[in-house]
Amino acid sequence: MSQGDAVDVRPAQPVPPLPSVHDHYANSTFRIHFCHPAYDPPGDVFLTLYAFDHTNGGIHHRTALTACGVLANNAWNGYFTETRDGARIADGRAESTQLLFSRPRPRRKLHSNPMPYRYPIVPTFADWRFPHENLPPDWTELANGQPTTEDVPLTAQSNVASAVFQRDNSCRISDHRDCTSCAHLCPSEEYDWFIKNAMDLYNLQPQSAGLYIVDDVHNALRLRLDLHKDFDNRKFLFVPKPASRGALALVTQVLSPTHELGRLYHNTETQPMRGISIEFLFARFAWTIFPSTSPFLIGGAPRLLVRFQVETGGEPTYLPKLATGDECRRITGTKIPSPKKRRQASREDSAGQYNNLAIAKRQRRRASDGSLDSDGGESSPTRWGNVPISPTCTECGDEEGIFREEPRGRSRFRLGASQLEHFPDGLGRPGHPVERPPRSETISSVWVDFPGFQIPSNYKTMDLPTLFENALTQLQSNHGITIATTIPSGLLGSTRETGTWKSSLYLPK
């Protein structure tokens, strides 16, 4: 090889210098835990976010409020406090390592309840209902500032990537042109959610059908390949924040500790995003934060959740439901131990499996006469009169009449004031017959509670019908409510008839 063939070889290049900003983006201790005020610690944390908006740790106040509001079923009127009865934290930067997210009670539930409002939590993105025409204030302002003219021609779905590359001449974060790809805002694997929430309303071509309905230029942007991968791995999202110039700016929010990504792009304004729907950006915001609810769901305690359900007639509904610990774990895909292992591991996991009248502390045992065995499976719902014993609180819709974990003593269930009208209504009519509990279970104690209820001094000697009859007598004395019945004599084993419900007569022992 002659010397004339030599080329000018450059030396190996170091990493380009990073911006001269404080290097706190790799600090894994900069986190803020957001807690539900109606649950007891440590199981009250329903969201944790890394706080990189300040060199000493902190997160933009409205960004945190929006994230909590999404999980609280689109509650944009929520607020932060440091204690349950503390003052509201003003707008600014959230800096405490732990904050309580509260929201006002619905007007129909306003009463003198001293307990914190137990608002329901949406457990997964699939259960979340998109807030059409009800985006958070910052996002609404951002949407109103979007240009109304389109600079991308209509194109077939097979050419969406080409149209996006034509619109976005570079990566919308780094401004690089090489090694870029077309990234969905609402992920293509969320096709079912996209359909049931009618998200095609925000497509450039709303007449699209089938799987191609997600492939629309309004639902895509151009990203560098490595950033596209991090985007899909939920390492960052886009969020509006007020800039020093006074207007809102769409910036990158890094969500996990990094060495370069945070220093390069956290709180950095994106390249101009034209021709996309802000609604898809907000859907991506929600999709990114929902996995953070997993620790809240796998702790084994009952949770009031909002789930997407399809009624018999085919109408979709989003109803609050009290989910047991096992149901919460199934939502997250956590493996549930077999009944045998569960008995060995803990006897407390079934707490909260009872009705909105009483909570029983259940005990597995083997009866000496062979009538009970220890190999039974899951418990099935039972009924007393017309009141179901079920892990679902179908009447309350919020915190009313659901479980409160006492720090000491017996587990007990408190009947909310608004539940009193449902309570006598269910008892006043004959309903399903009493079903015997599974042979693997026995009820060792039952406690009744409602406003003004006093535990009888001789409760230890009272059987179940007598205990309930005492409660009904107190209900009549304290609240003027009498449980009427039309049950004729002999129907349920009684020897005489009465116009008032008598548990000792009508409830089989």
C-alpha positions in Angstrom: 0.0 0.0 0.0 1.5 3.3 -1.0 1.5 6.3 1.2 -0.6 8.1 -1.3 -3.5 5.7 -0.6 -3.7 6.8 3.1 -6.8 8.6 4.3 -7.2 11.2 7.0 -8.4 9.0 9.9 -9.9 10.9 12.8 -9.3 9.7 16.3 -12.1 8.0 18.3 -14.6 10.5 19.4 -15.7 10.9 23.0 -19.2 11.4 24.0 -20.3 14.9 23.0 -20.3 17.3 26.0 -23.5 17.3 27.9 -25.3 20.6 28.7 -23.9 22.4 31.7 -26.8 21.6 34.0 -26.8 20.1 37.5 -26.3 16.4 37.4 -29.1 15.2 39.6 -31.0 13.1 37.1 -29.3 9.9 38.1 -30.4 10.4 41.8 -32.8 7.6 42.5 -33.7 9.1 45.9 -35.5 12.1 44.3 -39.0 10.6 44.5 -42.4 11.8 45.8 -45.0 9.3 47.0 -48.6 10.4 46.5 -51.0 8.9 49.0 -54.7 8.2 49.3 -56.0 9.9 52.5 -58.6 7.2 53.2 -56.2 4.3 53.4 -53.8 3.6 56.2 -50.0 3.7 55.6 -47.9 2.2 54.2 -50.6 0.8 51.8 -51.9 4.3 50.9 -49.3 5.1 48.2 -51.0 4.9 44.8 -48.4 6.8 42.7 -44.7 7.5 42.9 -43.0 9.9 40.6 -39.3 10.8 40.3 -38.8 14.5 41.0 -36.2 16.0 38.7 -37.6 19.5 38.3 -35.3 21.0 40.9 -31.7 20.2 41.8 -32.8 19.3 45.4 -35.7 17.2 44.2 -39.2 18.5 43.3 -41.8 18.2 40.6 -44.0 20.7 38.8 -47.2 21.1 40.9 -49.7 20.9 38.1 -48.0 18.0 36.4 -48.3 16.0 39.6 -51.9 17.1 40.1 -52.7 15.9 36.6 -51.1 12.5 37.1 -53.0 11.9 40.4 -56.2 13.2 38.8 -56.0 10.7 36.0 -55.7 7.8 38.5 -58.5 9.3 40.6 -61.0 9.0 37.7 -60.2 12.3 35.9 -60.5 14.4 39.1 -59.1 17.8 38.0 -60.3 19.5 41.3 -57.9 17.6 43.5 -55.3 19.2 45.8 -52.3 18.3 47.9 -51.8 18.4 51.6 -49.0 17.1 53.8 -51.3 15.7 56.5 -54.9 14.5 56.5 -56.2 17.7 58.1 -53.4 20.0 56.8 -53.8 23.1 54.6 -53.8 22.9 50.8 -50.4 23.3 49.2 -50.3 26.3 46.9 -49.5 26.0 43.2 -45.7 25.9 42.5 -43.3 23.0 43.0 -44.1 19.9 45.0 -41.1 19.1 47.1 -42.1 16.9 50.0 -41.2 13.3 49.8 -44.8 12.3 50.6 -48.0 14.1 49.8 -51.7 13.3 50.2 -53.9 13.8 47.2 -57.5 14.7 48.2 -60.5 15.6 46.2 -63.9 17.1 47.3 -66.8 14.8 47.9 -69.5 14.7 45.2 -72.4 17.0 46.1 -74.7 14.1 46.5 -72.4 12.7 49.2 -72.0 15.9 51.3 -72.7 15.1 54.9 -71.0 15.3 58.3 -68.6 12.4 57.8 -65.4 13.1 59.6 -63.5 10.4 57.6 -61.5 11.3 54.5 -63.3 10.9 51.2 -62.5 7.4 49.8 -62.6 8.3 46.1 -62.2 5.4 43.7 -58.9 4.7 41.8 -58.7 3.6 38.1 -56.4 0.6 38.2 -55.4 0.2 34.5 -55.3 2.1 31.3 -57.9 -0.3 29.9 -60.3 0.8 32.6 -59.7 4.5 32.1 -62.3 6.6 30.3 -60.9 9.4 28.1 -62.2 12.8 29.3 -63.6 14.1 26.0 -64.0 17.9 26.1 -62.8 17.8 29.7 -59.0 17.9 29.6 -57.1 19.4 32.5 -56.7 23.2 32.3 -53.1 23.2 31.0 -53.9 20.6 28.4 -57.0 22.5 27.3 -54.9 25.7 26.9 -52.3 23.7 24.9 -55.0 22.3 22.6 -56.6 25.7 22.1 -53.2 27.0 21.0 -52.8 24.4 18.3 -52.9 25.7 14.6 -56.2 24.8 12.9 -54.8 24.3 9.5 -53.3 21.1 8.3 -49.9 21.0 6.5 -50.1 17.2 5.8 -52.1 16.0 2.9 -54.6 13.1 3.3 -52.9 9.8 2.7 -53.5 6.1 2.8 -52.7 4.3 6.1 -49.9 2.4 4.4 -48.2 5.8 3.7 -48.6 7.2 7.2 -44.9 7.0 8.1 -44.0 8.9 4.9 -46.6 11.6 5.7 -45.2 11.9 9.2 -41.6 12.2 7.9 -42.8 14.8 5.4 -44.5 16.8 8.2 -41.7 16.3 10.9 -38.5 16.9 9.1 -36.5 15.7 12.1 -36.8 14.0 15.5 -39.3 16.1 17.6 -36.9 15.9 20.6 -33.3 15.9 19.4 -33.8 17.4 15.9 -31.7 14.6 14.4 -32.6 13.3 10.9 -30.7 10.0 10.8 -31.9 6.8 12.5 -35.5 8.0 13.0 -38.8 6.3 13.0 -42.5 6.9 13.2 -43.8 6.5 16.8 -47.5 6.2 17.9 -48.8 8.4 20.6 -51.7 6.2 21.6 -49.9 2.8 21.2 -51.2 0.5 18.5 -51.6 -2.4 21.0 -54.3 -0.3 22.8 -56.6 -0.8 19.8 -59.5 -2.0 22.0 -59.2 1.0 24.3 -59.0 3.3 21.2 -62.2 1.9 19.8 -64.3 1.9 23.0 -63.3 5.5 23.7 -64.0 6.7 20.2 -60.6 8.2 19.8 -61.0 8.2 16.0 -62.7 11.5 16.6 -59.3 13.1 16.7 -57.9 11.3 13.6 -57.2 13.3 10.4 -59.1 10.6 8.6 -61.9 9.5 10.9 -63.4 7.3 8.3 -60.6 4.7 8.7 -61.7 1.3 9.9 -60.2 -1.9 11.3 -56.7 -2.1 12.7 -55.6 0.8 10.6 -57.8 3.2 12.7 -54.8 3.8 15.1 -52.4 4.5 12.2 -53.2 8.2 11.6 -50.9 11.1 11.2 -52.6 12.9 14.1 -51.5 9.9 16.3 -47.8 9.8 15.3 -44.6 11.8 15.4 -41.0 11.3 14.3 -38.5 10.2 16.9 -34.9 9.0 16.9 -34.8 5.2 17.2 -33.3 5.2 20.7 -35.7 7.8 21.9 -38.6 5.9 20.3 -37.5 2.8 22.4 -37.4 4.8 25.6 -40.7 6.4 24.8 -42.3 2.9 24.5 -40.5 1.9 27.7 -42.2 4.7 29.6 -39.0 6.5 30.4 -40.4 9.9 29.5 -43.5 11.7 28.3 -44.6 15.1 27.1 -46.3 17.6 29.3 -47.2 21.3 29.2 -45.3 23.6 31.6 -45.2 27.4 31.9 -42.1 28.9 30.3 -40.3 32.0 31.5 -41.8 33.9 28.6 -45.3 33.4 30.1 -46.8 30.9 27.6 -47.1 27.2 28.0 -44.4 25.1 26.4 -44.6 21.4 25.6 -41.5 19.8 27.3 -40.0 16.4 27.8 -40.6 15.0 31.4 -38.1 12.2 32.3 -39.6 9.6 34.6 -36.6 7.5 35.7 -33.0 8.0 36.7 -30.7 8.3 33.7 -27.1 9.4 33.0 -27.6 11.3 29.8 -31.3 11.4 28.9 -32.2 13.7 31.8 -29.4 16.1 31.3 -30.0 16.3 27.6 -33.8 16.6 27.4 -35.6 17.0 30.8 -37.7 20.1 30.8 -36.4 20.8 27.3 -39.0 22.2 24.9 -39.8 19.9 22.0 -39.4 20.8 18.4 -42.6 22.3 16.9 -45.3 19.7 17.0 -47.7 20.5 14.1 -50.4 18.3 12.8 -50.9 16.1 15.9 -53.9 15.9 18.3 -53.2 17.1 21.8 -55.8 14.5 22.9 -53.5 11.7 21.7 -50.6 13.3 23.6 -52.7 13.3 26.8 -53.7 9.6 26.2 -50.0 8.9 26.0 -49.5 10.7 29.3 -52.1 8.5 31.0 -50.8 5.3 29.4 -47.3 6.1 30.7 -48.2 6.5 34.4 -50.8 3.7 34.9 -48.2 1.0 35.6 -47.2 3.0 38.7 -50.4 1.9 40.5 -49.2 -1.8 40.8 -47.8 -1.5 44.3 -51.1 0.0 45.5 -53.0 -3.0 44.1 -50.8 -6.0 45.1 -50.7 -5.3 48.9 -53.6 -7.6 49.6 -56.0 -5.0 51.0 -59.5 -4.2 49.5 -59.5 -1.2 47.1 -62.4 0.9 45.8 -61.8 0.8 42.0 -63.4 2.1 38.8 -63.5 -0.7 36.2 -64.8 -0.7 32.7 -67.7 -3.1 32.4 -70.2 -4.1 29.7 -73.8 -4.5 30.9 -76.1 -7.2 29.7 -77.6 -4.9 27.1 -74.1 -4.1 25.7 -73.8 -0.6 27.2 -70.3 0.1 28.6 -70.2 1.5 32.1 -67.5 2.7 34.5 -68.7 1.8 38.0 -67.0 1.9 41.3 -66.5 -1.5 42.8 -64.9 -2.7 46.0 -62.3 -5.2 44.9 -60.8 -7.8 47.2 -57.1 -8.2 47.6 -57.1 -11.2 45.3 -59.1 -9.3 42.7 -56.6 -6.4 42.8 -53.7 -8.8 42.3 -55.4 -10.4 39.3 -55.7 -7.0 37.7 -51.9 -6.6 37.9 -51.3 -10.2 36.7 -49.7 -11.1 40.1 -49.8 -14.8 40.8 -52.1 -15.7 43.7 -51.0 -18.5 46.0 -53.1 -21.7 46.2 -55.5 -21.9 49.1 -53.1 -24.3 51.0 -50.2 -21.9 50.6 -52.3 -19.0 51.5 -53.3 -20.6 54.8 -49.7 -21.1 55.6 -48.7 -17.6 54.5 -51.4 -15.5 56.0 -54.9 -15.6 57.4 -55.5 -11.9 56.9 -55.7 -11.8 53.1 -59.4 -12.6 53.2 -60.2 -9.7 55.4 -62.8 -7.5 53.7 -64.7 -10.4 52.0 -68.0 -9.7 53.6 -71.1 -7.7 53.1 -72.0 -4.1 53.6 -73.8 -5.0 56.9 -71.2 -6.9 58.8 -67.6 -8.1 58.6 -66.7 -11.4 60.0 -63.3 -12.6 61.0 -63.1 -16.0 59.4 -61.2 -19.0 60.8 -60.3 -22.2 59.0 -60.5 -25.4 61.1 -61.3 -29.1 61.0 -64.4 -30.0 62.9 -64.1 -33.1 65.1 -67.5 -34.4 63.8 -66.3 -34.2 60.2 -68.9 -31.6 59.2 -66.1 -29.1 58.3 -62.9 -29.8 56.4 -59.9 -27.7 55.6 -59.8 -28.3 51.8 -62.5 -26.0 50.6 -62.0 -23.6 47.8 -63.0 -19.9 47.4 -66.0 -18.7 49.4 -69.2 -18.0 47.5 -71.5 -15.0 48.2 -74.1 -15.7 50.9 -77.3 -13.8 51.7 -79.3 -12.9 54.8 -82.8 -11.9 53.8 -82.4 -9.6 50.8 -78.9 -8.2 51.8 -76.0 -9.9 49.9 -72.8 -10.8 51.7 -70.5 -9.9 48.9 -67.0 -8.3 48.5 -68.7 -5.7 46.2 -70.1 -2.4 47.6 -72.7 -1.8 44.9 -74.7 0.9 46.6 -72.2 3.4 47.8 -70.2 4.3 44.7 -67.5 5.8 46.9 -66.2 5.5 50.4 -69.5 5.0 52.1 -69.9 1.6 53.8 -66.6 0.0 53.0 -63.9 -1.4 55.1 -61.9 0.5 57.6 -59.0 -1.3 59.0 -58.8 -0.9 62.8 -55.3 -0.7 64.2 -56.2 -3.1 67.1 -59.0 -5.4 68.2 -61.7 -7.0 66.0 -62.2 -6.2 62.4 -65.4 -4.2 62.0 -67.5 -2.7 59.3 -69.1 0.7 59.6 -72.3 1.4 57.9 -72.3 5.0 56.4 -75.2 7.3 57.1 -76.3 7.2 53.4 -76.5 3.4 53.6 -79.3 3.4 56.2 -81.9 3.8 53.5 -80.6 0.8 51.7 -80.2 -1.2 54.9 -83.8 -1.4 56.0 -85.1 -1.6 52.4 -83.1 -4.8 51.9 -84.2 -6.3 55.2 -87.9 -5.4 54.7 -88.5 -7.8 51.9 -88.1 -11.6 51.7 -85.3 -12.4 49.5 -83.0 -15.3 48.7 -82.8 -18.1 51.2 -79.9 -18.3 53.6 -77.1 -20.3 52.0 -74.8 -22.3 54.2 -71.1 -21.0 54.0 -68.5 -23.3 52.4 -67.6 -26.2 54.6 -64.1 -24.9 54.9 -65.2 -21.7 56.6 -66.8 -20.8 59.9 -67.9 -17.5 61.2 -66.4 -17.0 64.6 -67.7 -13.5 65.3 -70.0 -10.9 63.7 -70.2 -7.3 64.6 -72.9 -4.8 63.5 -72.3 -1.1 63.5 -74.2 2.0 62.4 -74.4 5.6 63.7 -75.3 5.4 67.4 -75.0 1.6 67.7 -74.0 0.4 71.2 -72.6 -3.1 71.6 -74.7 -5.2 74.0 -73.0 -5.9 77.3 -73.9 -9.6 77.0 -72.9 -9.9 73.3 -70.8 -13.0 74.0 -73.9 -15.0 74.9 -76.0 -13.8 72.0 -76.6 -15.8 68.9 -76.7 -14.3 65.4 -80.5 -13.7 65.2 -80.6 -12.2 68.7 -77.6 -9.9 67.9 -79.3 -8.6 64.8 -82.6 -8.1 66.5 -80.9 -6.0 69.2 -79.4 -3.9 66.4 -82.8 -3.5 64.7 -84.3 -2.4 68.0 -81.5 0.2 68.4 -82.1 1.3 64.8 -85.7 2.0 65.6 -84.9 3.8 68.9 -82.1 5.9 67.5 -83.3 6.7 64.0 -87.0 5.9 64.0 -86.7 3.2 61.3 -88.8 0.1 61.7 -88.3 -3.0 59.4 -91.7 -4.1 58.3 -92.4 -7.5 56.9 -95.3 -9.4 55.3 -93.9 -12.8 56.0 -96.8 -15.1 57.2 -96.5 -17.3 60.1 -94.7 -20.6 59.5 -93.0 -19.5 56.2 -89.5 -19.3 57.7 -90.1 -21.6 60.7 -91.7 -19.1 63.1 -94.8 -20.1 65.1 -96.4 -16.7 65.0 -96.7 -13.8 62.6 -95.8 -10.1 63.2 -95.7 -6.9 61.2 -92.2 -6.2 62.4 -89.1 -8.0 61.4 -88.0 -10.2 64.2 -84.6 -11.8 63.6 -85.1 -14.4 66.3 -88.3 -15.6 64.5 -87.4 -15.3 60.9 -83.7 -15.9 60.7 -82.8 -19.6 60.8 -80.3 -20.5 63.5 
